[in-house]
Amino acid sequence: RAVLATARAPRGAASDRTGLTGLQALEGCTSHAALAAGEQALAGRIAVGLRADLTALGVDPVEAPADEVADAPVPLTVTGGHIVHRTVG
């Protein structure tokens, strides 16, 4: 959450610049990160046969304002295809 939010709202010396869009920030943490690590055939997307590591946020990380993304609840975390965190309710 914090990485997505910070990428969209630069602080400090970069505060006079426009941050990334929500989509750019999400891609930077998913498909682009997998590509940079040379793992695009294994990760970075939700697809059959790819590594199932994901975090579900309580807000849309592409459309929600950066401050809402930073404070969003995390109702579900999946690692290696197994649920490791789930909020009941």
N, C-alpha and C positions, 0 to 999 in steps of 0.2 A: 504494500500500500504506500509506504513512504517513498519508495523509488518512483512509482508512478506519479505521485503527487509532486515530488520535488522536480522531476523532469519537466513538468508542466508549468511550474512557477519558480523560475530561477531567483536566487537570492544573492546577496553580497555583490561582488564585482559584476556579475552577470545580470543583476536585477533590472537593468535598463533594456534588456533584450527580451524578445518574445520567447516563451518556452515552447516545448513541443506540443503538438495537438494530442488529444487523448489517444487517438489511434497510433500516432508515432511512438508515444510512450509505451503503449501496450506491445507494439511490434518489437520495440527495443528490449523488452523483457521476455519475449517469446521467440518468434520466428527469426528475428535478426540476431538474437543471442545464440540460438542454435547454429545459425549459419556461421557466425564469428568463431564458434568453437569447433566447427567442422562436423557438427552433429545433426545437420538438417535432415538426414535420412532416419534419425532416431527420435528426434524431439522437436519442439517448437510449434507444433500444431496439435489439434485434437483430431486424430485419425486412427483408424484401425491399424494395429501393428506398431504404433509409436509408443514410446514411453509415456505412461499415464501419471505425470506429476502435474497437479494443478491446484490452484487456490480459487475458490469462489468468493467473490465479494458481495456484500449486501447492496451495492450500487453498481450501475453501469460504469466501468472505468473509462470508457470512451466518451460518454456524454456528460457524466457528473462533473461538477466543478472540482478542481484539484483539492480543495480543503475537505470536501465530502469524501473523496477517495481516501485521503489520509486517515480519516476517522471512521471509515466504513467497517461494519462488522464483518467477520470472516466466518460464515456459517459452515463451510466445508473445506477440508484440505485432503487431497489424495496424493499419495506417494507410491510409486511403483504399482499403481492400479489398486492400492488398498486405502480405504478411508482411515486416516490417522487423526482426524479431528472432525467432529460434527456437533453443531449446536442444536440441541433439542428444542423444538417449539417453533 
